[in-house]
């Protein structure tokens, strides 16, 4: 899809004389389109710390109402997947037994964030493998949303147009994806009531347990971070129409907060590139 889009843009710019003339006043076009968007979160306010831009799929459609020979009013409806890649956030935790807390309290906290740049990650992993616990390696955050809006499209030269408008984003779901590993020790000879943990005066023996290791990928809801409020953004874009093809590049300037973490506002940052096909509903 990306190679096809680039090829169409090259043809359109190299052959401007074959581009269609502007539609007449009163004409209506329906334009379905697909593409990709690159998004990130503003600031470093997520609990996962630093994030990088992530490319996701998007699709939508618009109606174009030609109000003047070189001006049109657009009405858009999009499905967009926003989000970001988590640069580095690994959560280590150990089984909450007093012996472990007493022995390793200076080195590791229960549910402690570990930055491998500052700590010896291999040491924490070895502790967990020996005494039980888990590791969660966070990979990305995704926010699925629907956007609805209106734009004004003005011809600049040839088949090149500028667009500006207002859009409203409705969040459908928000999730955090991470890879987990869990090391669980099951006592071979459990104490009364199947007591699985150790007292501070117990001597830990790794061979007293049957060790079970599990791993996989999981998604956790982030509904407590991302609000259900309607978000507002200003789309700023360029469009090149060549015959029935429409190539679009848009930056979405969001000026409402998508989420709030520790009383710090978080906003989506998004740029998308789409290609569509113009279907005339009424010609003038």
C-alpha positions in Angstrom: 0.0 0.0 0.0 2.8 2.4 0.9 4.6 1.8 -2.4 1.4 2.2 -4.4 0.7 5.5 -2.7 4.2 6.9 -3.4 3.9 5.8 -7.0 0.6 7.6 -7.4 2.0 10.8 -5.9 4.9 10.7 -8.2 2.7 10.3 -11.3 0.4 13.1 -10.1 3.2 15.6 -9.6 5.1 14.7 -12.8 2.0 14.9 -15.0 0.0 17.8 -13.8 -1.5 18.6 -17.2 -3.5 15.4 -17.2 -5.2 16.1 -13.8 -8.9 16.6 -14.0 -10.4 20.1 -14.0 -12.1 21.2 -10.8 -15.6 19.9 -10.3 -18.5 22.2 -11.0 -20.4 24.0 -8.3 -23.0 21.8 -6.8 -21.3 18.4 -7.5 -21.0 15.8 -4.9 -18.3 13.1 -4.5 -18.0 10.1 -2.1 -14.4 9.2 -1.3 -13.6 6.0 0.7 -9.9 5.8 1.7 -7.4 3.7 3.6 -4.0 4.5 5.0 -1.7 4.6 7.9 -1.2 7.0 10.8 1.8 7.6 13.0 0.9 8.6 16.5 2.4 9.2 19.9 1.5 10.7 23.3 2.5 14.2 24.2 5.0 14.5 27.1 6.4 11.7 29.2 3.3 11.5 31.5 2.3 7.9 31.1 3.3 5.7 34.0 5.3 3.7 31.4 7.6 6.7 30.9 9.2 7.4 27.5 7.3 6.5 24.4 8.0 6.5 20.7 5.7 7.0 17.7 3.8 3.9 16.4 2.4 3.3 12.9 -1.2 1.9 12.8 -3.9 1.3 10.3 -6.8 3.7 9.6 -9.8 3.8 7.2 -12.6 6.1 6.5 -14.8 7.9 4.0 -15.9 11.5 3.2 -18.5 13.3 1.2 -17.2 16.3 -0.8 -19.8 19.0 -1.5 -18.5 21.4 -4.2 -19.6 24.9 -2.9 -17.5 26.9 -5.4 -15.5 25.8 -8.5 -12.3 25.7 -6.4 -13.7 25.2 -2.9 -15.4 22.2 -1.3 -16.9 21.3 2.1 -15.9 17.9 3.4 -17.7 15.6 5.9 -15.4 12.8 7.3 -15.9 9.6 9.3 -12.8 7.6 10.3 -11.7 4.6 12.3 -8.3 5.2 13.7 -5.9 3.3 15.9 -3.7 5.6 17.8 -1.0 4.8 20.4 2.7 4.6 21.1 5.5 2.1 21.5 6.9 1.9 25.1 10.6 2.5 24.9 11.6 0.7 28.1 9.5 -0.2 31.1 9.9 -3.6 32.9 8.1 -4.5 36.1 9.5 -7.1 38.3 7.8 -8.5 41.4 8.5 -11.3 43.8 6.3 -13.5 46.0 5.3 -11.4 49.0 6.9 -13.5 51.8 8.5 -12.0 54.9 11.8 -13.9 54.4 12.2 -12.5 50.9 11.4 -9.0 52.1 13.8 -9.2 55.0 16.7 -10.6 52.8 16.3 -8.4 49.7 14.6 -5.2 51.0 17.7 -3.2 50.2 17.8 -4.4 46.6 14.2 -4.9 45.5 10.7 -3.6 46.4 7.5 -5.5 45.8 6.1 -4.5 42.5 9.2 -2.4 41.8 9.9 -0.7 38.5 13.3 -1.6 37.2 15.3 0.4 34.7 18.1 -1.8 33.4 20.2 1.4 32.8 20.3 1.9 36.6 19.9 -1.6 38.0 21.3 -5.0 37.2 18.2 -6.6 35.5 19.9 -10.0 35.4 20.1 -10.0 39.2 16.4 -9.4 39.6 15.6 -12.1 37.0 17.7 -14.6 38.9 16.0 -13.7 42.2 12.6 -14.4 40.6 13.7 -17.6 39.0 15.0 -18.8 42.4 12.2 -17.7 44.7 9.2 -17.1 42.5 7.6 -13.9 41.1 7.0 -12.4 37.7 8.3 -10.1 35.0 6.2 -7.8 32.8 7.9 -6.2 29.8 5.6 -3.5 28.5 5.5 -3.2 24.7 2.9 -0.6 23.5 -0.3 1.2 24.2 -3.2 1.4 21.7 -6.3 3.6 21.6 -9.0 2.7 19.2 -11.3 5.6 18.3 -13.8 7.0 15.8 -13.5 10.5 14.5 -16.1 12.6 12.9 -15.6 16.1 11.5 -15.9 18.7 8.7 -13.2 20.4 6.7 -12.9 23.2 4.2 -10.9 22.2 1.0 -9.4 25.0 -1.1 -7.6 24.6 -4.4 -4.0 26.0 -4.5 -2.7 25.0 -7.9 -3.5 22.2 -10.4 -4.7 19.2 -8.4 -3.2 20.4 -5.1 -5.6 21.4 -2.3 -5.2 22.6 1.3 -7.6 21.5 4.0 -8.5 22.7 7.5 -11.4 21.9 9.8 -12.7 20.6 13.1 -13.0 17.0 14.2 -14.3 15.1 17.3 -12.7 11.9 18.5 -14.7 9.2 20.5 -12.5 6.6 22.3 -13.7 3.0 21.8 -11.1 1.2 23.8 -7.6 1.7 25.3 -5.2 -1.1 26.1 -1.6 -1.7 27.3 0.2 -4.7 25.8 3.0 -6.5 27.7 4.9 -9.7 27.6 4.8 -11.6 30.9 6.8 -14.4 32.6 5.7 -16.0 35.9 7.7 -18.3 38.1 5.5 -20.1 40.7 6.8 -22.4 43.4 4.3 -25.0 44.6 5.4 -26.6 48.0 6.1 -30.4 47.7 5.1 -30.8 51.3 2.8 -27.8 52.1 2.2 -26.8 55.7 -1.1 -26.9 57.3 -3.7 -25.3 55.1 -1.4 -25.6 52.1 0.6 -22.5 53.2 2.7 -21.6 50.2 4.9 -18.9 51.6 7.7 -18.8 54.1 8.0 -17.3 57.6 11.0 -15.1 58.3 12.6 -17.8 60.4 12.2 -20.5 57.7 15.1 -21.7 55.7 14.4 -21.5 52.0 15.3 -24.5 49.9 14.6 -24.3 46.2 14.2 -28.1 45.9 11.3 -28.0 48.4 9.1 -26.6 45.6 7.8 -27.8 42.2 8.5 -24.8 39.9 6.0 -23.9 37.2 7.0 -21.4 34.5 4.5 -19.7 32.2 4.7 -16.9 29.7 2.7 -15.1 27.1 1.2 -11.8 25.9 -1.7 -10.0 27.4 -3.6 -6.8 27.1 -4.8 -4.7 30.0 -7.6 -2.1 29.8 -6.4 1.5 30.4 -9.9 2.9 30.9 -8.8 4.4 34.2 -6.3 6.5 32.4 -8.1 7.4 29.1 -11.4 9.2 29.6 -14.6 8.8 27.8 -14.8 12.5 27.1 -15.1 13.6 23.4 -11.7 15.0 22.2 -11.5 17.9 19.8 -8.7 18.4 17.2 -8.0 20.6 14.1 -7.0 18.6 11.0 -4.5 20.4 8.8 -3.8 18.7 5.5 -2.9 18.7 1.9 -4.7 16.7 -0.8 -3.6 15.9 -4.4 -6.4 14.8 -6.7 -5.4 12.9 -9.8 -8.3 11.7 -12.0 -10.3 9.7 -9.5 -7.5 9.1 -7.0 -7.1 11.3 -3.9 -3.9 11.3 -1.9 -4.0 13.0 1.5 -1.5 13.9 4.2 -3.0 15.3 7.5 -1.7 16.5 10.8 -4.2 16.4 13.7 -3.7 19.2 16.2 -5.4 18.1 19.3 -6.2 20.7 21.9 -8.2 18.7 24.5 -6.7 16.1 26.8 -7.2 12.4 25.9 -6.1 11.1 29.3 -4.7 12.1 32.7 -2.0 10.4 34.6 -1.0 11.6 38.1 -2.9 14.8 37.4 -0.8 15.4 34.3 -2.6 15.9 30.9 -1.9 13.5 28.0 -2.8 14.3 24.4 -2.6 12.3 21.2 -0.2 13.4 18.5 -1.1 12.0 15.1 -0.1 12.3 11.4 -1.8 10.2 8.7 -1.3 9.4 5.1 -4.2 8.0 3.1 -5.2 7.2 -0.5 -8.8 7.2 -1.7 -10.9 6.9 -4.8 -13.5 9.6 -5.7 -16.9 8.3 -6.7 -19.1 11.0 -8.3 -22.6 11.0 -6.9 -23.7 14.2 -8.7 -21.9 16.0 -11.5 -22.2 19.6 -12.5 
